[in-house]
Amino acid sequence: MAQTNCSFCGRSKKEVTLMLSGINAHICDRRIMQGHQILMEETRPKEKNMAASFNLIKPVEMKVFRTVCSGSEEAKKVLSVAVYNHYKYHAAPF
């Protein structure tokens, strides 16, 4: 019987904790963890980091400005959250 080795690093099934087998390939637990770390880094929302570079005013603070919206407190709250979310996720860094 042929020995099963990881198709990525070459480790044998005896050297690893877990070996997943596909039709024509195998992957060990170490390469799975490495792949998971790469996936998490590459798919991490970039907007969150971009928003950190801005000094965004929180919706609660924004709501107190009379110039934002005159009238209903509910309208001020909705508009404040909408403006905050827009800049949080869509504003480009300078």
Phi, psi and omega in degrees: 000135182286145179283138180270123179238152176295131181289346182262314184247347177087358179296146179277164180300330180288337183272349186238166179281320184219139176229118175268136182247134174252194181295311183235013184210163179224150177220134183271167181300327180293318179287330176295314179297318179297317178296321178297316179298317178297316179299316180296320179292318184284334182257003178298132180301120181287332182298327181299316179292323180295320181295331180294335180281348178263152173262076184285138175276130180294151181305323180297320179289322182294326184297333183286341178289124180291335184285344181295309184198129178263142178118226188302137175295324179297318179296320178298318181295313181297315180295320179298315179294320179296316179295315180301311180296323178300309182290330180294320186254342188237352183284135179273144178290150180269000000 
